[in-house]
Amino acid sequence: MNEAELATYMLELRQEFPILKRTVHGKPLVYFDNGATVQKPEAVIESMNAYYRELNSNIHRGVHFLSGEATDAYEQAREKVRQFINARSSKEVIFVRGTTEGINLVANTFGRQLAAGDEVIVSMMEHHANIVPWQILRDQLGIVLKVAPVDEDGELDMAALNAMISAKTKLISVTHVSNALGTINPVKQIVDLAHLHEIPVLLDGAQAVPHLKVDVQELDCDFYAFSAHKMYGPTGIGVLYGKEALLESMPVWQGGGDMIDHVSFEKTTYAGLPHKFEAGTPAIAEGIGLGVACDWLMQADLAKVAAWEEILLNYATEQMQQIPGMRILGTAKHKAGVISFVIDGVHAQDIGVLIDQLGVAIRTGHHCAMPVLHHFGVDATARASFALYNTKEEVDIFIAALNRACDMLR
């Protein structure tokens, strides 16, 4: 597709998002906070409504009709996720609350088997969710946390990462796409490098799955975590993918219903995968909604989505660079649709508040990525992040709003 054809196709998809028809402060909504959460198509919203209208029941343990239907819908969603990321088996798809819980699950199972002096490598550009769990293990178990640096373009220093690997390295845990910089990391290269040393790799895919085709078998990663609400699905549900043999070897984390086989006061035995890691009543409607989001994105065609978002990224970047005092953080050669920026003499929060009055929603603050922002010498940035339903016309509105805000604040 050429650009005009892509624009027409994305406008057709845009019509499926009811919230984009509303106004804020009397202006048409321009929603550029997609890195925080994306809006939901009607199909996802309706799937959750339909569950509560027609299927509402607990799953897995009920023998009545509604429970059977709800269980089937929920497990069909798991299969849809398996297809979406091309996992080998649905046993490798663990439903969690989101990327954060997925990483914490690995830290509290795989990580709890580490010993003092064992090393975990992360990168400087990580979200706090891929920093704090390892710091907790460092403080409690005495593991060593190593941090691979980034260069001034926001690209991971692969030579430095390679040099950090030692006989004590037990895990490399890095983001696929930086939420603060937009950098797309060379994750396949990282996995191949780690596996030369028989080191497993965990990838934070929260910002990757809405923008890129992810094939966990092709990547050969050992763990991959992502959230539904970043990929046009509901909040409160996400996925931890793990290779079956690794998941089998890991101890249970949370105890309760559905993760057990037999319970007595003398001994409890545990269910097999994936239920071993899914204690209690899950987010059933949300799981079903996630499955629909997977279907919707596969039908939308992620290759077309990536091509359109690259057009928006380049168009917005070129215009933003014309604004006096503009500094964009993260200029990697391979980027997703994220622009994190500061403007001389203007506080990021003030920018966000003022352009909101003009109908433009962006994110301001540290983006749960304080270390990498401090590396670039700032405490906060403004961040515009794009989704498939955004348009060039919205970019023009955003640029005009930025210029007006700068005129008012300087």
C-alpha positions in Angstrom: 0.0 0.0 0.0 1.1 3.5 -0.7 0.7 6.3 1.9 -2.7 7.4 0.6 -4.0 3.8 0.6 -2.7 3.3 4.1 -4.3 6.5 5.3 -7.7 5.4 3.9 -7.4 2.0 5.4 -6.5 3.3 8.9 -9.4 5.8 8.7 -11.7 2.8 8.1 -10.3 1.1 11.2 -10.6 4.4 13.2 -14.4 4.3 12.8 -14.4 1.2 15.0 -13.3 3.3 18.1 -16.3 5.0 19.6 -14.4 7.2 22.1 -12.6 9.0 19.2 -15.9 10.6 18.3 -16.1 12.6 21.5 -14.9 16.0 22.3 -12.9 17.4 25.3 -12.9 21.0 26.3 -15.1 21.6 23.3 -12.5 20.3 20.9 -12.3 17.1 19.0 -10.2 14.6 20.9 -6.7 14.1 19.7 -5.4 11.1 21.6 -1.6 10.8 21.6 -1.2 9.0 24.9 -1.2 5.5 23.4 2.0 4.5 25.1 0.1 4.6 28.4 -3.0 2.8 27.1 -4.7 2.6 23.7 -8.4 3.0 23.0 -10.6 0.0 22.4 -12.5 -1.0 19.2 -16.2 -1.8 19.4 -15.5 -5.5 19.0 -13.5 -5.7 22.2 -16.0 -3.6 24.2 -18.9 -5.7 22.9 -17.2 -9.0 23.7 -16.9 -8.0 27.4 -20.5 -6.7 27.5 -21.7 -10.0 25.9 -19.9 -12.0 28.6 -21.7 -10.2 31.4 -25.0 -10.3 29.6 -25.0 -13.9 28.5 -22.2 -16.0 30.0 -21.3 -14.6 33.4 -20.1 -17.5 35.5 -16.9 -18.7 37.2 -14.8 -21.0 35.0 -13.0 -24.3 35.1 -14.7 -25.7 38.2 -18.4 -25.4 37.4 -20.4 -28.3 35.9 -23.4 -26.2 34.9 -24.1 -24.8 31.4 -22.9 -21.2 31.9 -19.7 -22.3 33.5 -19.0 -24.5 30.6 -19.6 -21.7 28.1 -17.5 -19.2 30.0 -14.7 -21.7 30.3 -14.7 -22.4 26.6 -14.7 -18.7 25.8 -11.8 -18.0 28.2 -9.7 -20.9 26.9 -10.4 -20.0 23.3 -8.9 -16.6 24.2 -5.8 -18.4 25.4 -5.5 -20.2 22.1 -6.0 -16.8 20.2 -3.0 -15.4 22.2 -1.0 -18.5 21.4 -1.6 -17.9 17.7 -1.0 -14.1 18.0 2.6 -14.6 19.4 3.1 -18.1 17.7 3.8 -19.9 21.0 4.3 -23.7 20.5 1.6 -24.6 23.0 -1.2 -22.9 24.9 0.5 -24.3 28.0 3.1 -21.6 27.5 0.5 -18.8 27.8 0.0 -17.7 31.4 -2.6 -15.1 32.0 -1.5 -12.4 34.4 -2.7 -8.9 35.3 -0.3 -7.3 32.9 3.4 -6.9 32.0 4.3 -5.9 35.5 2.8 -9.0 37.1 4.4 -11.2 34.4 7.9 -9.9 35.2 7.2 -10.2 38.9 6.1 -13.8 38.4 9.4 -14.6 36.8 11.3 -12.8 39.6 9.4 -14.6 42.3 9.7 -18.1 40.8 12.7 -18.4 38.5 14.5 -15.5 40.4 13.9 -17.0 43.8 16.1 -19.9 42.8 19.1 -17.7 42.3 21.8 -17.4 44.9 23.9 -14.6 46.3 26.4 -13.4 43.7 24.3 -14.6 40.7 23.8 -11.9 38.1 20.9 -10.4 36.3 21.5 -8.0 33.4 19.0 -5.3 32.5 19.3 -2.1 30.4 19.3 1.5 31.4 16.1 2.1 29.4 14.0 -0.3 31.4 10.5 0.5 32.7 10.5 0.4 36.5 8.6 -2.9 36.3 11.8 -4.4 34.9 14.0 -2.8 37.5 12.4 -2.9 40.9 11.6 -6.7 41.1 15.3 -7.4 40.5 16.3 -4.8 43.1 14.1 -6.6 45.6 15.9 -9.9 44.9 19.2 -8.1 45.1 18.3 -6.7 48.6 16.8 -10.0 49.8 19.0 -12.7 48.1 22.2 -10.8 47.4 22.0 -11.2 43.6 24.0 -8.7 41.5 22.1 -6.4 39.1 24.1 -5.2 36.1 22.9 -2.3 33.9 23.8 -2.2 30.2 24.2 1.5 29.1 22.6 3.3 26.2 24.3 5.8 23.9 23.2 9.4 23.2 20.8 8.3 20.5 19.1 6.0 23.0 20.4 2.8 21.5 21.5 -0.1 23.6 25.3 -0.5 23.8 25.6 -4.1 22.6 29.4 -4.2 23.1 28.9 -3.2 26.8 26.2 -5.8 27.3 28.3 -8.5 25.8 31.2 -7.5 28.1 28.9 -7.8 31.2 28.1 -11.4 30.6 30.0 -13.7 33.0 29.8 -17.3 34.3 27.5 -15.9 37.0 25.0 -14.3 34.7 21.7 -16.2 35.1 19.2 -14.0 33.2 19.1 -11.1 30.8 15.9 -9.1 31.1 15.4 -6.2 28.6 12.6 -4.3 26.9 11.7 -5.0 23.3 10.6 -1.4 22.7 11.4 1.5 25.1 8.3 3.2 26.4 10.3 6.4 27.1 12.5 6.6 24.0 10.7 4.5 21.4 13.9 2.5 20.7 13.4 -0.9 19.2 16.1 -3.1 20.7 17.8 -5.8 18.7 16.2 -8.5 20.8 16.9 -11.4 18.4 20.6 -10.5 18.6 20.4 -10.3 22.4 18.7 -13.7 22.6 21.3 -15.3 20.3 24.1 -13.8 22.3 22.6 -15.0 25.6 22.0 -18.5 24.4 25.6 -18.9 23.4 26.2 -18.8 27.1 23.1 -20.8 28.0 21.5 -17.7 29.6 17.7 -17.3 29.4 16.2 -14.1 28.3 13.1 -12.3 29.4 11.6 -9.6 27.1 9.3 -6.8 28.2 7.0 -6.6 25.2 4.4 -4.1 26.5 5.3 -1.5 23.9 6.1 -4.0 21.1 3.0 -6.0 20.6 0.8 -3.1 19.4 3.3 -2.1 16.8 5.3 -5.1 15.7 4.7 -8.7 14.7 6.0 -10.8 17.6 6.9 -14.4 17.0 8.3 -15.9 20.2 9.5 -19.1 18.4 11.4 -17.0 15.9 12.8 -14.8 18.6 13.6 -17.9 20.7 13.2 -15.9 23.9 12.6 -17.8 27.1 10.0 -15.4 28.5 7.9 -12.6 26.9 5.5 -10.4 28.9 2.9 -8.0 27.6 -0.3 -6.2 28.5 -3.7 -6.3 26.8 -4.5 -2.6 27.3 -1.5 -1.6 25.2 -2.8 -3.6 22.3 -6.4 -2.5 22.0 -7.6 -4.9 24.7 -8.9 -4.3 28.2 -7.0 -3.3 31.4 -6.3 -5.8 34.1 -5.2 -8.7 31.9 -1.9 -9.6 30.2 0.3 -12.5 29.3 3.5 -14.1 30.4 4.8 -16.5 27.7 7.4 -18.9 28.9 9.0 -22.0 27.3 7.2 -25.0 28.6 10.3 -26.7 30.1 11.3 -23.6 32.0 7.8 -23.0 33.4 7.6 -26.7 34.5 10.9 -26.3 36.4 9.8 -23.1 38.2 8.1 -23.2 41.6 4.6 -22.0 42.1 4.1 -18.3 43.1 0.6 -17.6 44.4 -1.5 -20.3 46.1 -5.3 -20.7 45.9 -8.0 -22.1 43.8 -7.4 -23.4 40.3 -3.7 -23.9 40.7 -4.0 -27.0 42.8 -4.4 -30.7 42.0 -5.0 -32.1 45.5 -5.0 -30.3 48.9 -4.6 -31.8 52.4 -3.1 -30.4 55.5 -0.2 -32.7 55.1 0.6 -31.9 51.4 -0.7 -30.1 48.4 0.0 -31.0 44.8 -0.3 -28.5 42.0 -2.1 -28.3 38.7 -0.2 -28.6 35.4 0.5 -25.7 33.1 -0.8 -23.1 32.5 -3.0 -23.2 35.6 -0.1 -23.8 37.9 0.5 -20.0 37.8 -3.1 -18.8 37.8 -4.4 -18.9 41.3 -8.0 -17.7 42.0 -10.8 -16.5 39.9 -9.2 -14.7 36.9 -10.3 -11.6 34.9 -12.6 -13.6 32.7 -14.3 -10.9 30.7 -10.9 -9.2 30.2 -9.4 -12.5 29.1 -12.1 -12.9 26.5 -11.6 -9.2 25.4 -7.9 -9.9 25.0 -8.6 -12.8 22.7 -10.8 -10.5 20.6 -8.1 -7.9 20.5 -5.6 -10.5 19.2 -8.1 -11.4 16.4 -8.7 -7.7 15.7 -5.0 -6.9 15.4 -4.2 -9.9 13.3 -7.0 -8.9 10.9 -5.9 -5.3 10.9 -2.4 -6.5 9.7 0.5 -5.4 11.9 2.7 -4.8 8.9 0.3 -2.1 7.7 0.0 -0.8 11.2 3.8 -0.5 11.5 4.1 1.2 8.1 1.4 3.8 9.0 2.9 4.6 12.4 6.3 5.1 10.9 4.8 7.7 8.6 3.2 9.5 11.5 6.4 9.3 13.5 8.5 10.8 10.7 5.9 13.4 9.9 5.6 14.5 13.6 9.4 14.4 14.2 10.1 16.7 11.2 7.6 19.3 12.3 8.6 19.2 16.0 12.2 19.8 15.1 11.2 23.2 13.7 10.0 24.4 17.1 12.6 26.6 18.8 14.3 24.9 21.8 12.9 21.5 21.0 15.0 18.5 22.1 13.8 15.0 21.3 15.1 12.2 23.5 15.6 9.0 21.7 16.8 9.2 18.1 17.6 5.6 17.5 17.6 4.3 13.9 14.9 1.8 14.7 12.0 3.4 16.6 8.4 2.8 17.3 5.8 5.6 17.3 7.0 7.4 20.5 8.4 10.9 20.7 9.7 12.0 24.1 10.7 15.6 24.2 11.6 18.7 26.3 11.4 22.4 25.2 13.9 24.9 26.6 12.3 27.2 29.2 9.0 25.2 29.3 8.1 22.6 31.9 6.8 19.3 30.5 3.7 19.3 32.8 2.8 22.8 31.7 2.9 21.7 28.1 0.6 18.8 28.9 -1.9 20.9 30.8 -2.2 23.6 28.1 -2.5 21.4 25.1 -5.1 19.4 26.9 -7.2 22.5 26.8 -6.9 22.4 23.1 -8.1 18.8 22.9 -4.7 17.0 22.7 -3.9 14.3 25.2 -0.2 13.4 25.7 1.7 12.0 28.7 4.1 14.0 30.9 6.4 13.0 33.7 9.0 10.3 34.1 7.1 7.5 32.3 8.2 5.0 35.0 11.7 5.2 33.4 13.5 7.6 35.8 17.0 6.1 35.3 17.1 6.7 31.5 15.7 10.2 31.8 18.3 11.0 34.4 20.9 9.7 32.0 19.8 12.4 29.5 19.8 15.0 32.2 16.1 15.5 32.7 13.5 14.6 35.4 10.5 14.7 33.1 9.5 14.8 29.5 6.4 15.3 27.4 5.6 12.2 25.3 3.5 11.8 22.2 2.8 8.2 21.2 0.9 7.1 18.2 -1.6 4.3 17.3 -3.0 3.1 14.1 -6.1 5.3 14.3 -4.1 8.6 14.5 -3.9 10.8 11.5 -1.6 13.4 9.9 -4.3 16.0 10.5 -4.1 15.2 14.2 -0.4 15.7 14.1 -1.0 19.2 12.6 -3.4 20.0 15.5 -0.7 18.8 18.0 2.0 20.9 16.4 -0.2 24.0 16.4 -1.1 23.3 20.1 2.6 23.0 21.0 3.4 26.3 19.3 0.6 28.0 21.1 1.6 26.6 24.5 5.2 27.7 23.9 4.1 31.2 23.1 2.0 31.4 26.3 4.7 29.9 28.6 7.8 31.7 27.4 
